Amino acid sequence: MAYLAAQLADYRPEPLHLNDNAVQSLLSPAAESDTRNMFSPDSISKEQAEDYLDSGQLESRLRTLPEGLPGRRHPVTVVTQMTGFALAGAILAYGHHIYFVSLHRTPSDGTVRVGGQSVSRQKIPNFVATVLIFLVKLCLSQSISKAFDQRLWYTVRRRALRLSGLDALFSALGDPTVFLNLEMVWRAKMAAGLAFIAWTATFAVVPVPGSLTVQSIETQSVVDMSVPTLNLAKDPAGGAIYTVGPIGDYRTPGPIAQSVANKALVDEAFATLPSPCGSNSDCSYKLTFFAPSFKCSAPTTSAIQGVVPLWNVQTATQGTDTDTLNVQYVTIASTTLSQTNCTSFNSTYSLTFEFRDNQQTINISEITLGSSFGTAGHIMIDDPIYRPALAAIKDAVSTALVGSVLQDPQTGLAVSGLALYSALANNTISTNPVFLPNTPRLIEELLTNTTISMIARNLWNTTVSAHVVRDVNVFVYQPHALWASYGAAVGVTLLCMAVGLHALWRNGGGGGKAFSLIMATTRNPALDGVTNRALHEKEYRETYSKLRFRYTNLGDREGDRLAFRES
């Protein structure tokens, strides 16, 4: 700062040297008269005096922007720019449409990796759409701006405007506050309208809300899925389901098989399986496997004589080919004793599993009886028809049924086993219980329930083709919502282009706001005089913005020439 102060202190302005002739010419009465005449009504042509001239009243031989005018652009260049920007905007709008089409009904949840960072899948379309909207707006507004430039020169050639209106018109694309200038808005309506559209193109291209939304839909697919099953030919994941003797033979059901059978007897239902479908999904699939089943004979009845057990099941009779479980039960107190024999078979199970809202439904499509099997003698664990595993499940059910219920007049009710506490008993008469007439069918179902419940222990797995119904959040594209805004924006741009092309044709060349063009159209004695008076006369400076100017033919000594001057 000290250095700058020193420089200013040493500065001495050089005097302006004018020769005597120059001074006398500036002070001469003739010069003063010329200056007055320059702005007198007599020096203004009829064309300049009119407030507005239509195209027919203009001198047709004078183009608004003739060839050779500095800053003038070739019409082909202007047309190329105007249409090029509009076409680019339309192509980008169509690209936006294609991008949304590619997203239609694709999953919207989850993340994607972008630059090593996890980004929400829903944020990507928002970012891309924002960029495309900005580019479409930029292109369309540039096309409208080119049209505005042509209309600007079309207007100033025909309309006399105050200096304040011209200031507003020439800065309309850079300063939105100029729309408060009533001179520009009222006297240059079309040009002001084009400028306003160029500003508001941002809002025109913003898609109507709802063009791309996220909705939950139900999708259906068939997928390979690993599910628990029953495969008695293979060793289970948790170890054998039976105990093994010292010589490698089958002895008794293991703890897993016995606990499953006991629970099935008490619950009279399948065990609950965890859904393999995954979150927000329902699925269904079919399983087929070999497992034991009972076939019970039709019950035989006899009259009760004396005291008999209300329930009596002993260990199954074993044979080399067939095992038989004898079941005695009372269905009517003190009156009827029923008996049934249940034979074990190696059967084929065909099941359908359905999981909806994590609730399972198991439908038994068919149980096809195979050959009966027996467990007499030693059954080695390497038996080719996997009889140890069959026997383990069957014997677990038989063991659960073994026991007796005796109503003794002296000692009361004597109970062994679980039968009295199962769904087999008719507990409506608690002091003198009896068993249900459909006990044979219930025993068959007990072995079936036990067999199916073994699946829930997840000891074996297999791969099946599952039909999966899944609620998935997806992008949903509504084309009409997007094109309602883009179509309107492109349509308005085309109308603005039509106005601009008409003005370009009438102007005879491309206009703009280049400094060279402004300089070429404002250098003349008329404007120089206005500028000088504004610089040196305070009162004039306060009012000269109200002067009207037109871009018109000067008709000076150098010939016809268009330039701005006071109208």
VMD Tcl script that draws the C-alpha trace (Angstrom):
set ca {
  {0.00 0.00 0.00}
  {2.91 2.36 0.80}
  {4.36 1.68 -2.61}
  {1.04 2.45 -4.30}
  {0.70 5.71 -2.33}
  {4.20 6.77 -3.36}
  {3.44 6.09 -7.00}
  {0.24 8.13 -6.85}
  {2.09 11.02 -5.15}
  {4.65 11.15 -7.93}
  {2.05 10.96 -10.70}
  {1.58 14.15 -12.71}
  {-1.07 14.15 -15.47}
  {0.20 15.19 -18.83}
  {-1.57 18.16 -20.35}
  {-3.83 17.65 -23.36}
  {-2.37 19.54 -26.31}
  {-4.81 20.81 -28.88}
  {-3.80 23.05 -31.72}
  {-5.60 26.30 -32.20}
  {-7.55 25.02 -35.21}
  {-8.99 22.13 -33.26}
  {-10.06 24.34 -30.41}
  {-11.63 26.88 -32.75}
  {-13.50 24.12 -34.61}
  {-15.01 22.77 -31.41}
  {-16.06 26.22 -30.25}
  {-17.27 27.47 -33.60}
  {-20.96 28.27 -34.07}
  {-21.07 25.87 -37.03}
  {-20.04 22.92 -34.86}
  {-22.64 23.82 -32.26}
  {-25.24 24.07 -35.00}
  {-24.30 20.61 -36.36}
  {-24.68 19.08 -32.94}
  {-28.13 20.61 -32.50}
  {-29.21 19.54 -35.96}
  {-28.11 15.97 -35.32}
  {-30.93 15.57 -32.79}
  {-33.47 17.93 -34.28}
  {-36.75 16.54 -35.67}
  {-35.78 17.69 -39.13}
  {-32.79 15.33 -39.20}
  {-34.91 12.26 -38.34}
  {-36.29 10.34 -41.28}
  {-39.87 9.20 -41.56}
  {-38.77 5.63 -40.87}
  {-37.08 6.76 -37.67}
  {-40.02 8.87 -36.58}
  {-42.53 6.01 -36.67}
  {-43.03 4.13 -33.41}
  {-43.48 0.79 -35.18}
  {-42.87 -0.34 -38.74}
  {-44.01 -3.58 -40.24}
  {-41.89 -5.50 -42.72}
  {-43.62 -3.86 -45.70}
  {-42.70 -0.36 -44.55}
  {-38.98 -1.10 -44.23}
  {-36.56 -0.45 -47.05}
  {-36.44 -3.89 -48.62}
  {-33.01 -3.26 -50.08}
  {-31.54 -2.94 -46.59}
  {-31.07 -6.16 -44.72}
  {-31.14 -5.96 -40.95}
  {-27.88 -7.88 -40.75}
  {-26.24 -7.60 -44.18}
  {-23.18 -9.49 -45.32}
  {-19.90 -8.00 -44.23}
  {-21.29 -6.65 -40.98}
  {-18.81 -7.44 -38.18}
  {-20.21 -10.00 -35.75}
  {-22.86 -11.19 -38.21}
  {-23.17 -14.95 -38.48}
  {-24.01 -16.92 -41.56}
  {-27.65 -18.10 -41.61}
  {-26.54 -21.72 -42.11}
  {-24.49 -21.51 -38.92}
  {-27.44 -20.17 -36.96}
  {-29.82 -22.79 -38.35}
  {-27.32 -25.55 -37.57}
  {-26.88 -24.37 -34.00}
  {-30.58 -23.83 -33.39}
  {-31.68 -27.20 -34.77}
  {-28.62 -29.01 -33.42}
  {-29.30 -28.01 -29.84}
  {-33.00 -28.86 -30.20}
  {-32.18 -32.24 -31.75}
  {-29.62 -32.97 -29.02}
  {-32.22 -32.16 -26.37}
  {-34.78 -34.47 -28.01}
  {-32.20 -37.28 -28.28}
  {-31.25 -36.89 -24.62}
  {-34.93 -36.93 -23.65}
  {-35.36 -40.16 -25.62}
  {-32.24 -41.52 -23.92}
  {-33.88 -40.74 -20.58}
  {-36.90 -42.73 -21.74}
  {-34.73 -45.69 -22.85}
  {-32.90 -45.66 -19.51}
  {-36.16 -45.79 -17.57}
  {-37.43 -48.57 -19.85}
  {-34.33 -50.59 -18.94}
  {-35.16 -50.13 -15.24}
  {-38.82 -51.10 -15.57}
  {-39.67 -53.99 -13.24}
  {-36.07 -54.51 -12.15}
  {-35.28 -54.86 -8.42}
  {-34.85 -51.56 -6.61}
  {-33.53 -52.85 -3.30}
  {-29.93 -53.57 -2.45}
  {-26.71 -51.80 -3.27}
  {-24.23 -51.63 -6.12}
  {-20.51 -50.96 -6.06}
  {-19.50 -47.63 -7.55}
  {-15.89 -46.59 -7.27}
  {-15.32 -49.05 -4.45}
  {-18.27 -47.67 -2.46}
  {-21.64 -49.28 -1.81}
  {-24.42 -47.12 -3.21}
  {-28.14 -47.70 -2.82}
  {-29.63 -49.03 -6.03}
  {-32.39 -46.39 -5.83}
  {-29.91 -43.50 -5.80}
  {-28.40 -44.39 -9.18}
  {-31.55 -43.60 -11.25}
  {-32.01 -40.35 -9.34}
  {-28.48 -39.26 -10.20}
  {-28.71 -40.29 -13.87}
  {-32.13 -38.65 -14.24}
  {-30.84 -35.41 -12.71}
  {-27.92 -35.30 -15.15}
  {-30.15 -36.05 -18.15}
  {-32.72 -33.44 -17.11}
  {-29.97 -30.83 -16.78}
  {-28.56 -31.67 -20.22}
  {-31.99 -31.64 -21.88}
  {-32.75 -28.28 -20.29}
  {-29.37 -26.92 -21.37}
  {-29.81 -27.99 -25.00}
  {-33.40 -26.79 -25.35}
  {-32.70 -23.47 -23.65}
  {-29.69 -22.93 -25.93}
  {-31.88 -23.52 -28.98}
  {-34.43 -21.04 -27.64}
  {-31.63 -18.56 -26.89}
  {-30.50 -18.71 -30.52}
  {-34.07 -18.04 -31.60}
  {-34.25 -15.14 -29.14}
  {-31.12 -13.54 -30.64}
  {-32.74 -13.49 -34.07}
  {-36.00 -12.09 -32.75}
  {-34.10 -9.39 -30.83}
  {-32.67 -7.89 -34.03}
  {-35.98 -8.38 -35.81}
  {-37.63 -6.33 -33.04}
  {-35.14 -3.44 -32.79}
  {-35.32 -2.98 -36.56}
  {-39.06 -2.41 -36.37}
  {-39.74 -1.04 -32.91}
  {-38.39 2.10 -31.25}
  {-37.45 1.31 -27.66}
  {-36.32 3.40 -24.77}
  {-32.73 2.95 -23.74}
  {-33.86 1.21 -20.54}
  {-35.89 -1.23 -22.62}
  {-32.90 -1.95 -24.87}
  {-30.73 -2.55 -21.81}
  {-33.28 -5.02 -20.51}
  {-33.71 -6.73 -23.88}
  {-30.00 -7.26 -24.46}
  {-29.50 -8.71 -20.97}
  {-32.75 -10.73 -20.82}
  {-30.97 -14.10 -21.02}
  {-28.56 -13.27 -18.20}
  {-30.67 -11.36 -15.68}
  {-34.21 -12.50 -14.82}
  {-34.99 -9.23 -13.03}
  {-35.24 -7.43 -16.39}
  {-38.75 -8.86 -16.78}
  {-39.79 -6.14 -14.35}
  {-39.05 -3.64 -17.11}
  {-42.45 -2.89 -18.61}
  {-40.90 -1.17 -21.62}
  {-39.31 -4.42 -22.76}
  {-42.25 -6.65 -21.84}
  {-44.84 -4.41 -23.52}
  {-42.99 -3.23 -26.60}
  {-41.00 -6.41 -27.35}
  {-43.56 -9.02 -26.41}
  {-42.36 -11.84 -28.64}
  {-38.68 -11.42 -27.77}
  {-39.52 -11.14 -24.07}
  {-41.62 -14.28 -24.36}
  {-38.74 -16.22 -25.90}
  {-36.43 -15.06 -23.12}
  {-38.97 -16.05 -20.49}
  {-39.33 -19.52 -22.04}
  {-35.55 -19.91 -22.08}
  {-35.51 -19.22 -18.34}
  {-38.43 -21.50 -17.51}
  {-37.27 -24.41 -19.65}
  {-35.81 -25.80 -16.42}
  {-39.28 -26.36 -15.05}
  {-40.70 -27.57 -18.33}
  {-38.33 -30.55 -18.52}
  {-38.74 -31.65 -14.90}
  {-40.65 -34.95 -15.24}
  {-44.07 -35.17 -13.69}
  {-43.83 -36.99 -10.33}
  {-44.56 -40.66 -10.81}
  {-42.59 -41.30 -13.99}
  {-40.36 -43.73 -12.08}
  {-41.67 -45.16 -8.82}
  {-40.88 -48.08 -6.55}
  {-43.64 -50.61 -6.08}
  {-43.88 -53.99 -4.42}
  {-44.97 -56.67 -6.87}
  {-45.39 -60.40 -6.71}
  {-42.91 -62.28 -8.88}
  {-43.03 -65.95 -9.73}
  {-40.07 -68.09 -10.65}
  {-38.84 -71.66 -10.59}
  {-35.51 -72.05 -8.84}
  {-33.36 -74.92 -7.66}
  {-33.57 -74.99 -3.89}
  {-31.91 -77.11 -1.21}
  {-34.56 -78.48 1.16}
  {-34.63 -81.09 3.93}
  {-35.89 -84.52 2.95}
  {-35.93 -88.15 4.06}
  {-33.34 -90.43 2.47}
  {-33.09 -93.64 4.45}
  {-30.57 -95.06 1.98}
  {-27.94 -92.59 3.25}
  {-26.51 -91.92 6.66}
  {-28.14 -88.86 8.25}
  {-26.12 -85.76 9.06}
  {-26.57 -86.20 12.82}
  {-25.66 -89.87 12.97}
  {-27.70 -93.05 12.75}
  {-31.33 -92.95 13.87}
  {-31.00 -96.39 15.49}
  {-28.71 -98.19 17.90}
  {-26.25 -100.80 16.66}
  {-25.37 -104.12 18.28}
  {-21.88 -105.53 18.79}
  {-21.97 -107.42 15.53}
  {-23.09 -104.39 13.51}
  {-26.78 -105.19 13.51}
  {-29.88 -103.10 14.21}
  {-31.12 -103.11 17.80}
  {-33.57 -100.30 18.71}
  {-34.72 -96.87 17.51}
  {-32.34 -94.07 18.42}
  {-33.26 -91.10 20.63}
  {-34.05 -88.87 17.64}
  {-36.52 -91.30 16.08}
  {-38.18 -92.09 19.42}
  {-38.62 -88.44 20.42}
  {-40.15 -87.61 17.03}
  {-42.61 -90.52 17.35}
  {-43.63 -89.61 20.91}
  {-44.25 -85.98 19.92}
  {-46.26 -86.99 16.85}
  {-48.42 -89.27 19.04}
  {-49.24 -86.47 21.48}
  {-49.59 -83.63 18.95}
  {-51.32 -85.61 16.17}
  {-49.65 -83.36 13.58}
  {-46.56 -82.87 11.50}
  {-43.60 -81.11 12.99}
  {-43.10 -77.54 11.79}
  {-40.40 -77.07 9.17}
  {-38.49 -73.81 8.80}
  {-39.33 -72.11 5.53}
  {-36.58 -72.56 2.93}
  {-38.05 -69.79 0.76}
  {-36.14 -66.85 2.17}
  {-37.43 -63.50 3.42}
  {-40.50 -61.95 1.78}
  {-41.01 -65.13 -0.23}
  {-43.51 -67.95 -0.50}
  {-42.69 -71.21 -2.19}
  {-43.93 -74.68 -2.94}
  {-42.21 -77.87 -4.03}
  {-42.71 -81.62 -4.23}
  {-40.82 -84.41 -2.51}
  {-40.84 -88.13 -3.20}
  {-39.07 -90.64 -0.94}
  {-39.27 -94.14 0.51}
  {-40.33 -94.61 4.14}
  {-42.33 -97.00 6.33}
  {-46.11 -96.89 6.61}
  {-48.79 -98.89 8.38}
  {-51.78 -100.58 6.87}
  {-54.24 -101.51 9.61}
  {-56.98 -104.06 9.15}
  {-60.64 -103.30 9.63}
  {-61.38 -103.62 13.35}
  {-63.07 -106.71 14.71}
  {-65.34 -106.27 17.70}
  {-66.45 -108.53 20.50}
  {-68.54 -108.21 23.62}
  {-66.64 -107.52 26.82}
  {-66.72 -110.30 29.39}
  {-65.19 -109.53 32.75}
  {-62.44 -106.97 33.26}
  {-60.44 -106.23 30.12}
  {-57.85 -103.51 29.36}
  {-59.27 -100.37 27.80}
  {-56.04 -100.21 25.77}
  {-53.53 -102.96 25.21}
  {-50.59 -102.99 22.79}
  {-47.67 -105.36 23.11}
  {-44.40 -105.43 21.18}
  {-44.96 -106.08 17.49}
  {-44.75 -109.61 16.24}
  {-41.65 -109.83 14.06}
  {-41.37 -111.91 10.94}
  {-38.80 -112.28 8.22}
  {-41.11 -110.60 5.71}
  {-43.74 -108.88 7.83}
  {-44.01 -107.27 11.23}
  {-47.47 -106.98 12.76}
  {-48.65 -104.72 15.58}
  {-51.72 -105.96 17.42}
  {-53.86 -103.24 19.01}
  {-56.79 -103.84 21.37}
  {-58.96 -100.96 22.51}
  {-62.39 -100.31 23.98}
  {-64.66 -97.96 22.08}
  {-67.78 -98.23 24.24}
  {-67.31 -98.53 27.97}
  {-68.06 -101.97 29.40}
  {-69.59 -103.06 26.11}
  {-67.37 -103.37 23.02}
  {-63.76 -104.48 22.60}
  {-62.15 -103.78 19.21}
  {-58.99 -105.19 17.72}
  {-56.88 -104.31 14.65}
  {-53.62 -105.58 13.19}
  {-51.25 -103.08 11.58}
  {-48.71 -104.33 9.04}
  {-45.58 -102.35 8.11}
  {-44.75 -101.57 4.46}
  {-41.91 -99.89 2.61}
  {-43.97 -97.22 0.84}
  {-43.43 -94.35 -1.59}
  {-44.45 -90.94 -0.24}
  {-45.41 -88.14 -2.64}
  {-45.79 -84.84 -0.79}
  {-46.34 -81.20 -1.68}
  {-44.92 -78.56 0.65}
  {-46.29 -75.02 0.63}
  {-44.98 -72.11 2.67}
  {-47.03 -68.91 2.73}
  {-46.27 -66.14 5.20}
  {-43.93 -68.63 6.92}
  {-46.86 -70.98 7.55}
  {-46.40 -74.51 6.26}
  {-48.97 -76.68 4.56}
  {-48.05 -80.27 3.75}
  {-50.35 -82.09 1.37}
  {-49.99 -85.82 1.00}
  {-50.52 -86.39 -2.69}
  {-50.20 -90.15 -2.45}
  {-48.71 -92.94 -0.33}
  {-48.10 -95.97 -2.51}
  {-47.67 -99.17 -0.54}
  {-44.64 -101.19 -1.52}
  {-43.61 -104.54 -0.15}
  {-44.03 -105.37 3.50}
  {-40.89 -105.83 5.52}
  {-39.98 -107.75 8.65}
  {-37.32 -107.28 11.26}
  {-36.93 -110.83 12.59}
  {-33.39 -112.01 13.10}
  {-30.32 -109.87 12.65}
  {-30.65 -106.88 10.32}
  {-27.19 -105.68 9.44}
  {-26.67 -101.96 9.08}
  {-25.43 -102.42 5.51}
  {-28.73 -104.00 4.50}
  {-29.28 -103.29 0.77}
  {-32.90 -102.22 1.27}
  {-32.04 -100.01 4.29}
  {-34.26 -102.03 6.65}
  {-32.50 -100.71 9.78}
  {-33.68 -97.17 9.02}
  {-37.17 -98.40 8.11}
  {-37.32 -100.43 11.30}
  {-36.12 -97.51 13.42}
  {-39.01 -95.26 12.41}
  {-41.61 -98.04 12.52}
  {-40.41 -99.37 15.88}
  {-40.33 -95.85 17.34}
  {-44.05 -95.54 16.60}
  {-44.78 -99.06 17.89}
  {-42.88 -98.31 21.11}
  {-44.89 -95.11 21.57}
  {-48.11 -97.13 21.31}
  {-47.01 -99.98 23.56}
  {-48.73 -99.93 26.94}
  {-52.05 -100.55 28.63}
  {-54.93 -98.77 30.29}
  {-56.87 -100.84 32.84}
  {-59.99 -99.84 34.78}
  {-59.91 -102.00 37.96}
  {-62.91 -101.74 40.32}
  {-60.63 -102.25 43.30}
  {-57.48 -100.27 42.44}
  {-58.88 -97.75 39.95}
  {-57.24 -96.69 36.68}
  {-53.83 -98.20 35.89}
  {-51.96 -96.62 32.95}
  {-48.70 -97.44 31.18}
  {-47.49 -95.84 27.96}
  {-48.65 -92.69 26.20}
  {-51.83 -93.80 24.44}
  {-54.19 -92.35 27.04}
  {-52.60 -88.93 26.58}
  {-52.80 -88.94 22.83}
  {-55.42 -88.04 20.27}
  {-56.43 -91.72 20.22}
  {-58.28 -91.43 23.51}
  {-61.78 -90.05 23.87}
  {-61.27 -87.92 26.94}
  {-64.82 -86.70 27.18}
  {-65.41 -89.34 29.86}
  {-62.35 -88.84 32.02}
  {-63.38 -91.21 34.81}
  {-63.98 -94.11 32.42}
  {-61.96 -93.38 29.24}
  {-62.53 -95.08 25.91}
  {-60.78 -94.82 22.54}
  {-61.99 -93.48 19.23}
  {-63.70 -95.82 16.78}
  {-61.34 -94.67 13.97}
  {-58.24 -95.74 15.90}
  {-56.90 -97.91 13.00}
  {-56.77 -94.89 10.69}
  {-55.24 -92.74 13.42}
  {-52.46 -95.30 13.92}
  {-51.71 -95.19 10.18}
  {-51.61 -91.41 10.34}
  {-49.32 -91.55 13.38}
  {-46.62 -93.40 11.44}
  {-47.15 -91.04 8.50}
  {-46.82 -87.99 10.77}
  {-43.70 -89.42 12.38}
  {-42.13 -90.14 9.00}
  {-42.83 -86.62 7.70}
  {-41.76 -85.03 11.00}
  {-38.36 -86.67 10.59}
  {-37.82 -84.22 7.71}
  {-37.92 -81.32 10.16}
  {-34.79 -82.71 11.88}
  {-32.86 -81.69 8.74}
  {-30.89 -84.92 8.70}
  {-30.91 -85.21 4.92}
  {-31.02 -82.63 2.15}
  {-31.88 -82.66 -1.51}
  {-32.24 -80.14 -4.35}
  {-35.69 -79.59 -5.83}
  {-37.25 -77.28 -8.39}
  {-39.32 -74.93 -6.26}
  {-41.98 -72.52 -7.42}
  {-41.14 -69.28 -5.61}
  {-43.54 -66.37 -5.17}
  {-41.69 -63.35 -3.89}
  {-42.67 -59.80 -2.99}
  {-40.00 -57.68 -4.62}
  {-39.62 -53.91 -4.68}
  {-39.10 -52.94 -8.31}
  {-38.88 -49.80 -10.39}
  {-42.07 -49.07 -12.32}
  {-41.86 -46.67 -15.26}
  {-44.85 -44.62 -16.42}
  {-43.88 -43.27 -19.88}
  {-46.79 -40.84 -20.13}
  {-45.62 -39.04 -16.98}
  {-42.14 -38.50 -18.42}
  {-43.27 -37.50 -21.91}
  {-45.93 -35.13 -20.58}
  {-43.12 -32.77 -19.57}
  {-40.52 -33.61 -22.19}
  {-43.09 -33.49 -24.98}
  {-44.29 -30.08 -23.85}
  {-40.72 -28.78 -23.61}
  {-39.73 -30.06 -27.05}
  {-42.98 -28.76 -28.56}
  {-42.45 -25.27 -27.11}
  {-38.86 -25.32 -28.35}
  {-40.03 -26.10 -31.88}
  {-42.44 -23.16 -31.76}
  {-39.64 -20.89 -30.56}
  {-37.45 -22.18 -33.37}
  {-40.14 -21.31 -35.88}
  {-40.20 -17.74 -34.55}
  {-36.41 -17.59 -34.63}
  {-36.13 -18.99 -38.16}
  {-38.70 -16.49 -39.42}
  {-36.73 -13.65 -37.85}
  {-33.49 -15.05 -39.30}
  {-35.00 -15.07 -42.77}
  {-36.24 -11.48 -42.41}
  {-32.97 -10.28 -40.92}
  {-30.90 -11.70 -43.77}
  {-28.24 -12.94 -41.36}
  {-27.59 -14.32 -37.93}
  {-27.70 -11.95 -35.00}
  {-26.31 -12.19 -31.52}
  {-24.74 -10.13 -28.79}
  {-21.10 -10.34 -29.88}
  {-19.08 -7.22 -29.01}
  {-18.02 -6.77 -32.64}
  {-21.67 -6.69 -33.73}
  {-22.62 -4.23 -30.99}
  {-19.68 -2.03 -31.93}
  {-20.55 -2.09 -35.64}
  {-24.18 -1.15 -35.04}
  {-23.59 1.64 -32.52}
  {-20.66 3.59 -34.02}
  {-22.19 6.72 -35.53}
  {-22.25 10.46 -34.79}
  {-25.81 10.29 -33.49}
  {-25.00 7.92 -30.66}
  {-21.65 9.60 -30.03}
  {-23.49 12.84 -29.43}
  {-25.92 11.20 -27.00}
  {-23.01 9.68 -25.13}
  {-21.13 12.97 -24.95}
  {-24.13 14.85 -23.62}
  {-24.77 12.14 -21.02}
  {-21.15 12.39 -19.89}
  {-21.07 16.17 -19.61}
  {-24.65 17.27 -18.86}
  {-26.03 16.13 -15.54}
  {-29.64 16.98 -16.31}
  {-29.45 15.15 -19.61}
  {-27.86 12.12 -17.95}
  {-30.83 11.83 -15.61}
  {-33.35 11.68 -18.45}
  {-31.57 10.21 -21.43}
  {-32.57 6.61 -20.52}
  {-36.09 7.61 -21.60}
  {-34.96 8.40 -25.13}
  {-36.21 6.03 -27.78}
  {-33.79 4.36 -30.16}
  {-34.20 2.27 -33.26}
  {-31.85 0.23 -35.36}
  {-32.42 2.12 -38.61}
  {-30.89 3.54 -41.78}
  {-28.63 6.48 -41.00}
  {-28.44 7.63 -44.63}
  {-25.21 9.54 -43.99}
  {-22.66 10.87 -46.46}
  {-21.08 7.42 -46.73}
  {-24.28 5.91 -48.04}
  {-27.03 3.77 -46.57}
  {-26.03 2.11 -43.31}
  {-28.07 0.61 -40.47}
  {-27.18 1.55 -36.93}
  {-28.81 2.54 -33.65}
  {-29.79 6.16 -33.23}
  {-32.37 8.24 -31.47}
  {-35.82 7.90 -32.92}
}
mol new
graphics top color blue
foreach p $ca { graphics top sphere $p radius 0.5 }
foreach p [lrange $ca 0 end-1] q [lrange $ca 1 end] { graphics top cylinder $p $q radius 0.2 }
display resetview
